[in-house]
Amino acid sequence: MSGSEERDKKVIGLYGEMRLAMELHNRGWQVYRAYIDEKIDFVILKSYCENCKDFKNALTREQYYKGKNRKAVTPLCETCEQDSLKMLIRFIQVKTSDGKPDTPTKSGEEKKKYSFHPKIRYHLKDGRVFYVWIQVWDADTHDINYFIFKTEDVEFFDNLELDTYQITDNQKTELPITKEGKVIKRAKTLSNGKRYDYSVFEKFRNNFECLEKVITEGDSWK
């Protein structure tokens, strides 16, 4: 890889991370970037009310003090005003790819070829760890799709027993994808009869709701 290609790769990676950070922020998450980037790129937090069973902000009160009305943030839920808030925590690994032009589909849909490198080591036996693969169609027009899943979800569309997963952890899958994030790749059937279908990518596309699912009773950080 040339020096310019390496720079381009870093730039598109940073672009994807910045876009994801802003998207998460707009959805109410506090986003923290790893000071030393190893395995985990983002740690994100969001307050959840155990009484309301929903994501809530802390109650802000106005109180007259020294001649002025002053705002004070409390540890109480803004809705039920109970001391029932906890912080849910998620760990995010991010990878970004920009595609290369490809021939249109038979129906005339534009598509590009993307290199997808799922890293199964990022599962880490922790249900709070998520992998976000970002498909950049055009950075100038901000056309982008986020595919959000757990590492074990890779088994829906690929064979995790491949040496490239188990030895090198650098399995490369070429994915032709449209601007809307539709994967145009035929399903494949292995000799053992197991079928892998790339259409399952659709359920992971822009699936930010999966981050908000309360996983266990211990799913918190206080």
N, C-alpha and C positions, 0 to 999 in steps of 0.2 A: 504494500500500500504506500503510495507516494505521500509526501508531506501535505500537499493540498487536499488529498482525499481524506487524510487523517483529520485535518482541520474541519473539513466539511462534515465529517461524521460527528465530531464533537459539537459543532454548531447546531446540527439538527437535533442532537440529543439534548442539548441545553434548551433549545426551542420547545421541544416536547415537554420537558420537565416544567418549564415556566407556564406553558398553557395548562398543564394538568394542575399545577399549584393554584392558578387563578380559578379554574373550574371548581376545585374542591373548596376554595375560599368562598366562592359565590353560593355554594351549597351548605355553608355554615360550619365548615371544618376549620380548625386552627392547624396550619401547616408548618412543620418544622423540618428543615433540611439537615441531613447528617453533616456534621462538621468534617469528619473523615469518611468519605464515601466508600464503604465496603459492604456489599450485599444489599443493605437497606438504603434507599434514597430519601424517603420521606417518613416521618412519624406524624400522624394526624390525630387530632383530638376533637371530640364533640360532646357537649354536655347532654345527659339523658336523665329524665325525671322518672324515678322508679314508681312514683305515685301516679303520675299521669300516663305512664307507659308510652312516652313520646319524647322526642328531642325538644328541649326547651332551653331558653337562655336564663341567666340569673336575673332575679328581680332587682330593678333599679328604683330606689326611693328618692324622693325629694324631701328634704328636711330643712327647716329654718334654723340657721346657725350664724351667729355673729352678724345679724342684720341682712343676711342673704339666704335665698333658697339654694341649697347645695345638693348635688346628686351623689348618692352613695350606692355602690354595687354591693348586694348582699349575697350570701351563699344559698339563698332560698330560690325556689322555682318561681318564675315570673307568672305562672298561671295559678297553681294551687297554693303558692306561698308557704310550702312545706320545705323542711330541710331534707330533701330527697333527691338532690342532684348528684350524679356521678359522672366521671369523664370516661367515655369509651375511647380506646386507643387502637389504632391500626398501623401496621408497618407495610410500607409500599416499596416495591422494586419496580423501576420504570425502564422500559426500553422503547426507543423510537426508530421508525424506519420511514424513509421517503422512497417512493417507488420509481421504477423505470418504465417508460412507455411500452405498452403491449398492444397487440392487435385487438380491435374491438370484438365484442361477442357477435354471434350470428344475428342477434336482434339489434345490433348497432350500439350497444352500451360501451362507453369508454372504460378501459381498465388499465391498471398498471401492475407490474410484478414487484412483490415485496419479499424481502428476506426476513423470515421469522425464526428467532432463536429462543425457544422456550428453555428456561434454566430450571431444571427440576430441583436443584439444590436449594432454591429459595423457599421451598415449602417449610422447612425448619420445624416440622411437627407442631406447628402453632397455628390454630385456626384464625388468628388475627393477622396473618401475613397474606398479602395480596400481590399479584403480579399484574401490572398494567402495561399492555403493549399498545403503542400509539401509532396509528397509520396516518401519515401526513400526505394528503393528496396534493395540496398546494399551500405552501407557507405564506405566500403573498396574499392570497384570498382567504386565508385562515380556514381552509377546508380540512377537517381533521376528524378522526374517529378514535375512540378509546375502547379497547377490548380489556375487560376487567375480569380476572378469574383467579382461582387457586391453582397451584401447580398441578395438583392431582387431576384437574380438569383436562389436562393434556391427553390423558388416556382415552378421551372421547374421540379424538381425531388422529392419534398417533400411537405407535407401539413403544412404550417406555422401556422395553427390554432390549432395544437396539443398542449396540455397542457405543454409538455416538452419544447416547444418553448416559449409559452406565459407566463408561470409561472416560470419555473426553468431555461430557456434558456440553457439547457444542453442536447439537443436532440442528441442521439448517433445513428449513422447509420453505419452498418457494410458493407464495400465495398470490395468485392473480385476484385483485380486488377492485371493485368499482368505486367511484367517488362517494357513493352512499354507504360504503362499507360492506357490500355484498361479496362474499368469497366465491369466485368462479373456479371451482376445482372439483373434479369428480371424486366420488367416494371410492375407496379401495378395499379389497378383501384379501386378507392374508391366507397362506396355505392352511392355517389352523381354523379357517372359516370365520374368523372375527372380522367384522366390517367397521371401517373407520369413515366417518362422514363429516366433511368440512362444513356442511350447512349448520352444524351446531355453533359455529362462530357467532351466528346471529344473536343467540341468547346472551352472549357476553358483551355485545356491542353497546357501549354507553350505559352499561349496567351499574350505575353508581349506587343503586338501591341496595346492592349486595353488601356494600360497606356498612350500611346502617342496621343490618340484621344483628340483634343481640345474640351472641354465640352461646355463652354459658353464664352461669351465676357469677363466675369469677371474671367475667368480661368487663373489667373496669381498671381505672388507675386513679387513686385518690391521693 
